[in-house]
């Protein structure tokens, strides 16, 4: 049995041993910027385990967590064959993936749906994956332009205000310096009277500790991952909402994808459905755990005032058209408004599909049965 990629050699070199549609893969390299023992790294290991089981041992994955490629290096690394597959944060590459980022920027729409916070990210995963697979040829072409194939999505838990002072009313929000997690949250902050600050979440600890920031828009999981529980004193969970969903949880090098048999592509997709389910489910579980433990860590959890919640919802409704207009003007996406409407419809569909899901295995099965299994592996992204 020939080995497709043993240790993350370039796909160009690997292509020399491929026979399109018939190659047999033993091991593919998978890179994630998450550090070892984190939610993301553990989910990547679940992908490797699932791939081996699903393929009957025909395929395995070697996971490189926080080592082979950083988050900012992953997309070009997959493109150039430094890794065969990996976790791509789409917002790091706005020019390369504008259509996919359009959907990522619509993540606050989950707050207009009748969905419990614990399921926002779960619904978003299904909506984004179906959007790319079935409704956004431009997205598929964008990935192809970077020598990549999109095979699935993931999403965080709800984003909220993690602060070093109480910010639970519209008046208290005025003038506050708030780290935004993306352009939609920056617009939210500015629209409601705060000052958005562009800063990585890894730098939030020092900024909050030194008073450079008043709040960070983050998942409560970051209280643990980035130790923000040591500098955060007040949390307001209801606002601004939305999830970080602009992710390609397992983009595959296009040359590698083309060299797999149809069954192997199907196995990769099914294992990716598991990966997207595990990482997104674990984010929900971790977020709930951190919120429950907040008071024990000396953190006060506030309920956002009705006025603040209403202002936030009004912003989300008004921002939809602005997002589409921005992508049409800045990136030349002529059907941006149509794409935004399609994504919103898909999100409503997946809110209903995930509503009663109460465990990660059923979530993975749902993604596979309803969507991933229906991808035509004989033609998709080829």
C-alpha positions as CSV (number, residue, x, y, z in Angstrom):
1,X,0.0,0.0,0.0
2,X,1.4,3.4,-1.0
3,X,1.5,6.3,1.4
4,X,-0.1,9.4,0.1
5,X,1.6,11.8,2.6
6,X,3.6,10.5,5.5
7,X,4.9,13.6,7.3
8,X,3.4,16.7,5.6
9,X,5.6,16.7,2.5
10,X,4.4,19.0,-0.2
11,X,1.5,18.0,-2.4
12,X,3.6,18.6,-5.5
13,X,6.0,15.9,-4.4
14,X,3.1,13.7,-3.4
15,X,1.5,14.2,-6.8
16,X,4.3,12.1,-8.3
17,X,2.9,9.0,-6.6
18,X,-0.8,9.7,-7.1
19,X,-3.1,8.0,-9.7
20,X,-6.2,10.2,-9.7
21,X,-9.2,8.4,-8.3
22,X,-7.3,5.3,-7.4
23,X,-4.6,6.3,-4.9
24,X,-4.7,4.7,-1.5
25,X,-3.9,7.0,1.5
26,X,-2.4,5.8,4.7
27,X,-1.8,9.0,6.5
28,X,-2.7,12.7,5.8
29,X,-1.2,15.5,7.9
30,X,-3.7,17.8,9.6
31,X,-2.6,21.2,11.0
32,X,-4.5,23.3,13.6
33,X,-3.3,26.4,15.3
34,X,-4.9,25.3,18.5
35,X,-2.4,24.3,21.2
36,X,-2.3,20.8,22.5
37,X,-5.0,19.8,25.0
38,X,-7.3,22.6,23.9
39,X,-10.8,22.1,22.6
40,X,-9.6,22.5,19.0
41,X,-6.7,20.1,19.3
42,X,-8.8,17.5,21.1
43,X,-11.4,17.8,18.3
44,X,-8.7,17.3,15.7
45,X,-7.6,14.1,17.5
46,X,-11.3,13.0,17.3
47,X,-11.1,13.6,13.5
48,X,-8.1,11.3,13.3
49,X,-9.8,8.6,15.3
50,X,-13.0,8.9,13.3
51,X,-11.2,8.8,10.0
52,X,-9.4,5.6,10.9
53,X,-12.6,3.9,12.2
54,X,-14.7,5.1,9.3
55,X,-12.2,4.0,6.6
56,X,-11.6,0.6,8.3
57,X,-7.9,1.6,8.8
58,X,-7.4,2.6,5.1
59,X,-6.9,6.2,6.1
60,X,-5.5,7.9,9.2
61,X,-4.5,11.5,10.1
62,X,-1.4,12.8,11.8
63,X,-2.5,15.9,13.9
64,X,-0.1,18.8,14.3
65,X,-1.5,21.0,17.1
66,X,0.0,24.4,17.5
67,X,3.2,23.3,15.9
68,X,3.3,22.8,12.1
69,X,1.3,25.9,11.1
70,X,-0.2,28.8,13.2
71,X,-3.7,30.1,12.5
72,X,-2.2,32.8,10.2
73,X,-0.1,30.3,8.3
74,X,-2.7,27.5,7.8
75,X,-4.3,28.6,4.6
76,X,-1.1,29.2,2.6
77,X,0.4,26.2,4.3
78,X,-2.4,24.0,2.9
79,X,-2.2,25.7,-0.4
80,X,1.5,25.0,-0.7
81,X,1.4,21.5,0.6
82,X,3.0,22.0,4.0
83,X,0.0,20.2,5.4
84,X,-2.6,18.1,3.6
85,X,-5.5,19.5,5.5
86,X,-6.1,21.9,8.3
87,X,-8.3,24.3,10.3
88,X,-8.7,27.6,8.5
89,X,-10.0,30.8,10.1
90,X,-11.6,32.5,7.1
91,X,-11.6,36.0,8.6
92,X,-7.8,35.9,8.5
93,X,-8.0,35.9,4.7
94,X,-10.7,38.4,3.7
95,X,-9.3,39.0,0.2
96,X,-8.9,35.3,-0.6
97,X,-12.4,34.1,0.7
98,X,-14.8,37.0,0.4
99,X,-18.0,35.0,-0.4
100,X,-17.3,32.6,2.5
101,X,-16.6,35.5,4.8
102,X,-19.9,37.1,3.8
103,X,-21.6,34.2,5.5
104,X,-19.2,34.3,8.4
105,X,-20.1,38.0,9.0
106,X,-23.8,37.1,9.2
107,X,-23.2,35.2,12.4
108,X,-25.2,37.6,14.6
109,X,-28.3,36.5,12.7
110,X,-28.6,33.6,15.2
111,X,-29.9,36.1,17.8
112,X,-32.9,36.8,15.7
113,X,-33.9,33.2,15.7
114,X,-35.8,31.3,18.4
115,X,-32.8,29.2,19.5
116,X,-31.3,28.6,22.9
117,X,-27.7,30.0,23.3
118,X,-26.4,26.4,23.7
119,X,-27.5,25.6,20.2
120,X,-26.6,28.8,18.2
121,X,-23.2,27.4,17.1
122,X,-24.7,24.0,16.2
123,X,-27.2,25.5,13.9
124,X,-24.6,27.8,12.3
125,X,-22.3,24.9,11.4
126,X,-25.0,23.2,9.4
127,X,-26.0,26.5,7.7
128,X,-22.5,27.4,6.7
129,X,-21.6,24.0,5.4
130,X,-24.8,23.7,3.4
131,X,-24.3,27.2,2.0
132,X,-20.8,26.3,0.7
133,X,-21.7,22.8,-0.5
134,X,-24.9,23.6,-2.3
135,X,-25.5,27.3,-2.8
136,X,-22.2,29.1,-3.2
137,X,-20.2,28.1,-6.3
138,X,-18.2,31.3,-5.8
139,X,-17.1,29.9,-2.4
140,X,-15.9,26.6,-3.9
141,X,-14.1,28.6,-6.6
142,X,-12.4,30.8,-4.0
143,X,-11.1,27.8,-2.1
144,X,-9.9,26.2,-5.4
145,X,-8.0,29.4,-6.1
146,X,-6.1,28.7,-3.0
147,X,-5.6,25.1,-4.0
148,X,-8.0,24.0,-1.3
149,X,-11.3,22.1,-0.9
150,X,-13.8,23.0,1.8
151,X,-15.0,19.8,3.6
152,X,-16.9,21.3,6.6
153,X,-17.6,24.0,9.2
154,X,-17.4,24.7,12.9
155,X,-18.6,27.4,15.2
156,X,-18.0,28.8,18.7
157,X,-20.5,29.3,21.5
158,X,-22.3,32.7,21.8
159,X,-20.2,35.8,22.1
160,X,-20.7,38.1,25.1
161,X,-19.2,41.0,27.0
162,X,-16.3,39.9,29.3
163,X,-15.4,43.1,31.2
164,X,-13.4,44.6,34.0
165,X,-16.5,46.6,35.1
166,X,-20.2,46.3,34.9
167,X,-21.5,47.0,31.3
168,X,-25.2,45.8,31.3
169,X,-27.1,48.9,30.2
170,X,-26.9,51.1,27.1
171,X,-25.7,54.1,29.2
172,X,-22.9,52.0,30.7
173,X,-21.8,50.9,27.2
174,X,-21.2,54.5,26.1
175,X,-17.5,55.2,25.4
176,X,-16.3,51.8,26.6
177,X,-13.3,50.4,24.8
178,X,-14.3,47.0,23.5
179,X,-12.2,44.4,21.7
180,X,-14.2,43.3,18.6
181,X,-13.9,39.7,17.4
182,X,-14.8,40.7,13.8
183,X,-16.2,43.6,11.7
184,X,-19.8,42.8,12.6
185,X,-19.0,43.2,16.3
186,X,-17.0,46.3,15.7
187,X,-20.0,47.9,13.9
188,X,-22.2,46.8,16.8
189,X,-20.0,48.5,19.3
190,X,-19.7,51.7,17.3
191,X,-23.4,51.8,16.5
192,X,-24.3,51.5,20.2
193,X,-21.9,54.1,21.4
194,X,-18.8,52.1,22.4
195,X,-15.3,52.3,20.9
196,X,-14.2,49.1,19.0
197,X,-10.6,48.1,19.4
198,X,-8.9,45.7,17.0
199,X,-6.9,43.2,19.2
200,X,-6.3,39.5,19.1
201,X,-8.0,37.5,21.9
202,X,-4.6,36.3,23.1
203,X,-3.7,40.0,23.8
204,X,-6.9,40.6,25.7
205,X,-5.5,39.5,29.1
206,X,-2.9,42.3,29.4
207,X,-5.2,44.9,27.8
208,X,-8.0,44.1,30.3
209,X,-5.6,43.9,33.2
210,X,-4.0,47.3,32.4
211,X,-7.2,49.0,31.6
212,X,-6.5,49.5,27.9
213,X,-9.8,47.6,27.3
214,X,-13.0,47.7,29.3
215,X,-14.5,44.6,27.7
216,X,-13.7,41.9,25.2
217,X,-16.4,40.4,23.0
218,X,-15.6,36.7,23.4
219,X,-16.9,33.3,24.2
220,X,-17.0,32.5,27.9
221,X,-14.7,29.6,27.0
222,X,-11.9,32.2,26.7
223,X,-12.2,32.7,30.5
224,X,-10.4,29.4,30.6
225,X,-8.4,29.1,27.4
226,X,-6.8,32.5,27.7
227,X,-7.1,32.8,31.5
228,X,-9.3,35.8,31.2
229,X,-11.1,34.7,34.5
230,X,-8.1,36.3,36.2
231,X,-8.8,39.8,34.9
232,X,-12.5,39.8,34.1
233,X,-14.9,40.9,36.9
234,X,-18.2,41.3,35.1
235,X,-20.0,39.3,32.3
236,X,-23.1,40.2,30.3
237,X,-24.1,37.1,28.4
238,X,-27.0,38.4,26.3
239,X,-25.1,40.9,24.2
240,X,-23.8,41.3,21.6
241,X,-24.5,37.7,20.7
242,X,-23.5,35.9,17.5
243,X,-21.0,33.1,17.2
244,X,-17.6,32.9,15.5
245,X,-18.5,30.7,12.6
246,X,-16.2,31.9,9.8
247,X,-14.2,28.6,9.9
248,X,-13.3,25.9,7.4
249,X,-12.8,23.2,10.0
250,X,-10.9,20.9,7.6
251,X,-9.8,22.4,4.3
252,X,-8.0,19.8,2.2
253,X,-5.2,20.5,-0.3
254,X,-6.8,20.2,-3.7
255,X,-4.1,18.0,-5.2
256,X,-4.5,15.6,-2.3
257,X,-8.3,15.6,-2.7
258,X,-8.1,14.9,-6.4
259,X,-5.8,11.9,-5.7
260,X,-8.2,10.2,-3.3
261,X,-10.7,7.6,-4.4
262,X,-14.4,8.5,-4.2
263,X,-14.7,6.3,-1.1
264,X,-11.8,8.0,0.5
265,X,-13.3,11.5,-0.1
266,X,-16.5,10.2,1.4
267,X,-14.6,9.0,4.4
268,X,-12.9,12.3,4.8
269,X,-16.3,14.1,4.7
270,X,-17.8,11.8,7.3
271,X,-14.9,12.2,9.6
272,X,-15.1,16.0,9.1
273,X,-18.7,15.9,10.1
274,X,-17.5,14.4,13.3
275,X,-14.8,17.0,13.7
276,X,-17.3,19.9,13.2
277,X,-19.7,18.4,15.7
278,X,-17.1,17.7,18.4
279,X,-15.4,21.1,18.4
280,X,-18.7,23.0,18.2
281,X,-20.4,20.8,20.9
282,X,-17.4,21.1,23.2
283,X,-17.4,24.9,22.8
284,X,-21.1,24.9,24.0
285,X,-20.3,22.6,26.9
286,X,-17.2,24.6,27.9
287,X,-19.0,27.9,27.7
288,X,-21.8,26.7,30.0
289,X,-19.3,25.3,32.4
290,X,-17.3,28.6,32.6
291,X,-20.5,30.7,33.1
292,X,-21.6,28.4,35.9
293,X,-18.2,28.7,37.6
294,X,-18.0,32.5,37.2
295,X,-19.4,33.5,40.5
296,X,-17.0,31.1,42.3
297,X,-14.2,32.9,40.5
298,X,-15.3,36.2,41.8
299,X,-17.0,37.3,38.6
300,X,-20.5,38.9,38.6
301,X,-22.9,37.8,35.8
302,X,-25.3,40.5,34.8
303,X,-28.5,40.5,32.8
304,X,-28.5,43.0,29.9
305,X,-31.1,45.6,30.3
306,X,-34.1,45.4,28.0
307,X,-33.1,48.7,26.3
308,X,-29.6,47.3,25.5
309,X,-31.0,44.0,24.2
310,X,-33.5,45.8,22.0
311,X,-30.9,48.2,20.6
312,X,-28.7,45.2,19.9
313,X,-31.5,43.3,18.0
314,X,-32.3,46.5,16.0
315,X,-28.6,46.7,15.0
316,X,-28.5,43.1,13.8
317,X,-31.6,43.7,11.6
318,X,-30.2,46.9,10.1
319,X,-26.7,45.4,9.5
320,X,-27.8,42.6,7.2
321,X,-28.2,45.0,4.2
322,X,-25.0,46.8,5.0
323,X,-23.0,43.5,5.1
324,X,-24.3,42.6,1.6
325,X,-23.6,46.1,0.3
326,X,-20.0,46.1,1.7
327,X,-19.2,42.8,0.0
328,X,-20.6,43.9,-3.3
329,X,-18.7,47.2,-3.2
330,X,-15.4,46.0,-1.7
331,X,-15.1,42.5,-3.2
332,X,-17.3,42.7,-6.3
333,X,-19.7,40.0,-5.2
334,X,-22.6,41.0,-7.5
335,X,-25.2,38.7,-5.9
336,X,-24.2,39.5,-2.3
337,X,-27.8,40.3,-1.3
338,X,-29.1,37.1,-2.7
339,X,-26.3,35.1,-0.9
340,X,-27.1,36.8,2.4
341,X,-30.8,36.0,2.0
342,X,-30.0,32.4,1.1
343,X,-27.8,32.0,4.2
344,X,-30.4,33.5,6.5
345,X,-33.0,30.9,5.2
346,X,-30.5,28.1,5.7
347,X,-29.8,29.3,9.3
348,X,-33.5,29.1,10.1
349,X,-33.7,25.6,8.7
350,X,-30.8,24.4,10.8
351,X,-32.1,26.0,13.9
352,X,-35.1,23.6,13.6
353,X,-32.9,20.6,12.7
354,X,-30.6,21.1,15.7
355,X,-33.2,22.2,18.2
356,X,-33.7,18.8,20.0
357,X,-30.1,17.6,19.7
358,X,-28.7,16.7,23.2
359,X,-25.5,14.9,22.5
360,X,-22.5,15.1,20.2
361,X,-23.0,11.7,18.5
362,X,-26.5,12.6,17.4
363,X,-25.1,16.0,16.2
364,X,-22.5,14.3,14.0
365,X,-25.1,11.9,12.6
366,X,-27.4,14.8,11.8
367,X,-24.7,16.7,9.9
368,X,-23.8,13.5,8.0
369,X,-27.3,12.3,7.2
370,X,-28.8,15.7,6.3
371,X,-25.9,17.2,4.4
372,X,-22.4,15.8,4.2
373,X,-23.5,12.4,2.9
374,X,-25.3,14.1,0.0
375,X,-22.2,15.8,-1.4
376,X,-21.3,14.3,-4.8
377,X,-17.8,13.2,-4.3
378,X,-17.4,12.3,-7.9
379,X,-17.5,15.9,-9.0
380,X,-17.3,18.2,-5.9
381,X,-14.4,20.7,-6.0
382,X,-12.8,18.9,-9.0
